[in-house]
Amino acid sequence: MKRLYSFGCSFTSLDWKNWCVKEYNYPPNKLYTELLAEELGLELKDSSYSARGNNSILLDFASTKFEDNSVVVLQLTGFNRLEFLNFNSDIKKNQTWCFDDYLIGPITTASIKFGEGGDRFFNIDDTNLYFDFVTKFEGIMLINDLYNATKLIKKKEEETIGCKFILLTIENVMNPIFNVVDDFYTKRSDIINRIDYNGFYEDNKEFTWKNYCIEMGIDNEHMKNDAHLTQTGNKKVFDKILEKIGYVTL
């Protein structure tokens, strides 16, 4: 069975999604990667985990050997992640939450925006200073990550036969990049011009769990602060991707 490979943070993480359902009573839902795999009859191989930064996402992508005629989803995360090397085998990938105040101990990646990072190596003043820095230079950082991603995709295209590569960012999730050369240069300015400091497009926010919570009148503190996509939002991303890659025999 051919595969759909998925690389990203919590936005494409099966572990994160299932954890929210189990621990915080979210309704059962499917990510766009799950919907794609089911529609195209592919085995989903998910390498995503929560709080992951773009460095480790791209390194994981670069070091993976893809089976020919597969679909590969590479979704970059927010610009405000600072990553720490970790060699503690007892720390599982799905314990690296985006919101650092959930943890006290060491974690593999940290979303500096929401609190102290790593194993409290940063204090709040350090955190604020770092976030001010990345906010000021977010455009440069995002271009750098996108540029590296396009280079890696071109290399993987040369190494494989019949693979379809899809590049997204959580800031641009409703507008995937399919042509990694032309689309990159035409869409990168749009991504940067429209990015907000929450790392999410304004027009995506109606499809988040936070908005779902408000619309449905649900009293769920975790869900009230959750900017991840609901199944409705994931279905919209799925439709965009399927429109481009179509129903194909892989």
C-alpha positions as CSV (number, residue, x, y, z in Angstrom):
1,M,0.0,0.0,0.0
2,K,1.4,3.4,-1.0
3,R,1.8,6.1,1.7
4,L,0.9,9.6,2.6
5,Y,3.8,11.1,4.6
6,S,3.0,13.9,7.0
7,F,5.5,16.3,8.6
8,G,4.5,19.2,10.9
9,C,3.6,20.3,14.4
10,S,0.3,19.8,16.3
11,F,-1.7,21.0,13.3
12,T,-1.0,17.7,11.6
13,S,-0.3,15.5,14.7
14,L,-2.5,12.5,15.2
15,D,-1.2,12.2,18.8
16,W,-2.2,15.8,19.6
17,K,-5.6,15.5,18.1
18,N,-6.3,12.2,19.9
19,W,-5.0,13.6,23.1
20,C,-7.5,16.5,22.9
21,V,-10.4,14.1,22.3
22,K,-9.4,11.8,25.2
23,E,-8.3,14.3,27.8
24,Y,-10.4,17.4,27.0
25,N,-13.6,15.8,25.5
26,Y,-13.3,17.2,22.0
27,P,-15.7,15.7,19.5
28,P,-14.2,13.0,17.3
29,N,-12.6,14.6,14.3
30,K,-10.2,14.0,11.4
31,L,-7.2,16.0,10.2
32,Y,-6.9,16.9,6.5
33,T,-4.1,14.4,6.3
34,E,-6.4,11.7,7.5
35,L,-9.1,12.7,5.0
36,L,-6.5,12.7,2.2
37,A,-5.2,9.3,3.1
38,E,-8.6,7.8,3.2
39,E,-9.8,9.4,0.0
40,L,-6.7,8.3,-2.0
41,G,-6.4,4.9,-0.4
42,L,-3.0,5.6,1.2
43,E,-1.4,4.5,4.4
44,L,-0.9,7.6,6.6
45,K,2.6,7.8,8.1
46,D,2.5,10.7,10.4
47,S,5.8,12.2,11.7
48,S,4.2,15.3,13.3
49,Y,4.2,16.1,17.0
50,S,3.1,19.1,19.0
51,A,5.5,22.0,19.7
52,R,7.8,20.9,16.9
53,G,9.9,23.6,15.3
54,N,10.8,24.1,11.6
55,N,14.4,23.0,12.0
56,S,13.4,19.5,13.2
57,I,10.5,19.3,10.7
58,L,12.8,20.0,7.8
59,L,15.6,17.7,9.1
60,D,13.1,14.9,9.5
61,F,11.8,15.5,6.0
62,A,15.3,15.7,4.5
63,S,16.4,12.4,6.2
64,T,13.3,10.4,5.1
65,K,13.4,8.1,2.1
66,F,10.0,8.2,0.3
67,E,8.4,5.4,-1.5
68,D,7.7,6.2,-5.1
69,N,4.3,7.4,-6.1
70,S,3.5,8.6,-2.6
71,V,1.9,11.9,-1.4
72,V,4.1,14.0,0.9
73,V,2.6,16.8,3.1
74,L,5.2,19.2,4.5
75,Q,3.6,21.8,6.8
76,L,5.8,24.4,8.4
77,T,4.9,25.7,11.8
78,G,5.1,29.1,13.5
79,F,8.2,31.2,13.5
80,N,8.4,31.6,17.3
81,R,9.8,28.2,18.2
82,L,13.2,27.7,19.8
83,E,14.4,24.1,19.8
84,F,16.5,22.3,22.3
85,L,18.5,19.1,21.8
86,N,17.2,16.3,24.0
87,F,18.7,12.9,24.4
88,N,16.3,11.6,27.2
89,S,14.6,8.6,25.8
90,D,12.0,8.7,28.5
91,I,10.6,11.9,27.1
92,K,8.0,11.1,24.4
93,K,7.4,13.2,21.3
94,N,3.8,13.7,22.2
95,Q,4.7,15.3,25.5
96,T,6.2,18.4,23.8
97,W,3.2,20.6,24.1
98,C,2.9,24.0,22.4
99,F,1.9,25.7,25.6
100,D,5.0,25.5,27.9
101,D,3.2,26.1,31.1
102,Y,1.7,22.6,30.9
103,L,5.2,21.3,31.7
104,I,7.9,21.9,34.2
105,G,10.5,19.4,33.0
106,P,12.7,19.5,29.9
107,I,11.0,19.3,26.5
108,T,12.4,18.9,23.0
109,T,10.9,22.0,21.5
110,A,9.4,25.1,23.0
111,S,6.9,27.7,21.8
112,I,8.5,30.7,23.4
113,K,5.4,32.9,22.9
114,F,3.3,31.2,25.6
115,G,5.7,31.0,28.5
116,E,9.1,29.8,29.7
117,G,10.9,27.5,27.3
118,G,13.0,24.3,27.6
119,D,13.7,23.2,31.2
120,R,13.2,26.8,32.5
121,F,16.4,27.9,30.9
122,F,14.5,31.0,29.8
123,N,12.9,33.3,32.4
124,I,9.9,35.5,31.5
125,D,12.2,38.5,30.6
126,D,14.2,36.3,28.3
127,T,11.0,35.0,26.7
128,N,9.6,38.5,26.1
129,L,12.9,39.6,24.6
130,Y,13.1,36.6,22.3
131,F,9.5,37.0,21.2
132,D,10.0,40.7,20.4
133,F,13.0,39.7,18.3
134,V,11.2,37.0,16.3
135,T,8.2,39.2,15.8
136,K,10.3,42.0,14.4
137,F,12.1,39.6,12.0
138,E,9.3,37.2,11.3
139,G,9.2,37.9,7.6
140,I,12.9,37.0,7.2
141,M,12.5,33.9,9.3
142,L,9.5,32.7,7.4
143,I,11.1,33.3,4.0
144,N,14.2,31.4,5.2
145,D,12.1,28.4,6.2
146,L,10.1,28.4,3.0
147,Y,13.2,28.8,0.9
148,N,14.9,25.8,2.6
149,A,11.7,23.8,2.3
150,T,11.4,24.4,-1.5
151,K,15.1,23.5,-2.0
152,L,14.6,20.2,-0.1
153,I,11.4,19.4,-2.0
154,K,13.2,19.9,-5.4
155,K,15.9,17.6,-4.2
156,K,13.3,14.9,-3.2
157,E,11.5,15.3,-6.5
158,E,14.8,14.4,-8.2
159,E,15.3,11.4,-6.0
160,T,11.8,9.9,-6.3
161,I,9.4,8.8,-9.1
162,G,5.8,10.0,-9.1
163,C,5.7,11.6,-5.7
164,K,3.4,14.6,-5.1
165,F,4.8,17.2,-2.6
166,I,2.5,19.7,-0.9
167,L,4.0,22.6,1.1
168,L,1.9,24.5,3.6
169,T,2.5,26.8,6.6
170,I,0.1,27.2,9.5
171,E,-0.1,30.8,8.4
172,N,-1.1,29.8,4.9
173,V,-2.9,26.5,5.5
174,M,-5.9,27.4,3.3
175,N,-3.6,28.2,0.4
176,P,-1.1,25.3,-0.2
177,I,1.9,25.7,-2.4
178,F,2.0,23.1,-5.1
179,N,4.5,24.4,-7.6
180,V,7.5,24.8,-5.3
181,V,9.3,27.2,-7.7
182,D,6.6,29.5,-9.1
183,D,4.2,29.4,-6.2
184,F,6.9,30.1,-3.7
185,Y,7.9,33.4,-5.2
186,T,4.3,34.6,-5.9
187,K,2.8,33.5,-2.6
188,R,5.5,34.3,-0.1
189,S,4.7,38.0,-0.1
190,D,1.1,37.2,0.5
191,I,1.9,35.0,3.4
192,I,4.1,37.6,5.1
193,N,1.8,40.5,4.4
194,R,-1.2,38.7,5.9
195,I,0.4,36.9,8.8
196,D,-0.7,38.0,12.3
197,Y,1.1,37.6,15.5
198,N,-0.9,34.5,16.5
199,G,0.6,32.7,13.5
200,F,-2.8,32.3,11.9
201,Y,-4.7,34.0,9.1
202,E,-7.7,36.1,10.1
203,D,-9.9,34.2,7.6
204,N,-8.9,30.9,9.1
205,K,-10.1,31.8,12.6
206,E,-13.7,31.0,12.0
207,F,-12.7,27.3,11.5
208,T,-10.8,27.0,14.8
209,W,-11.8,25.2,18.0
210,K,-11.9,28.5,19.8
211,N,-14.5,29.8,17.5
212,Y,-16.4,26.5,17.5
213,C,-16.5,26.8,21.3
214,I,-18.1,30.2,21.1
215,E,-20.6,29.3,18.4
216,M,-21.7,26.1,20.2
217,G,-21.8,27.7,23.7
218,I,-19.4,25.1,25.0
219,D,-17.7,25.7,28.4
220,N,-14.3,24.0,27.8
221,E,-11.3,26.0,28.9
222,H,-8.8,24.1,26.8
223,M,-11.0,24.5,23.7
224,K,-11.6,28.2,24.3
225,N,-7.9,28.8,23.7
226,D,-7.3,26.4,20.9
227,A,-6.4,27.8,17.4
228,H,-6.2,24.4,15.7
229,L,-8.6,23.6,12.9
230,T,-11.9,21.9,13.5
231,Q,-12.9,19.1,11.2
232,T,-14.8,21.7,9.1
233,G,-11.5,23.6,8.7
234,N,-9.5,20.5,8.0
235,K,-12.2,19.5,5.4
236,K,-11.6,22.9,3.6
237,V,-7.8,22.3,3.5
238,F,-8.6,18.7,2.2
239,D,-10.8,20.1,-0.6
240,K,-8.1,22.6,-1.6
241,I,-5.5,19.9,-1.9
242,L,-7.7,17.4,-3.6
243,E,-8.7,20.0,-6.2
244,K,-5.1,20.2,-7.2
245,I,-3.9,16.7,-7.0
246,G,-7.2,15.1,-8.1
247,Y,-8.3,11.5,-7.9
248,V,-5.3,9.6,-9.1
249,T,-4.1,6.0,-9.1
250,L,-1.0,5.8,-7.0
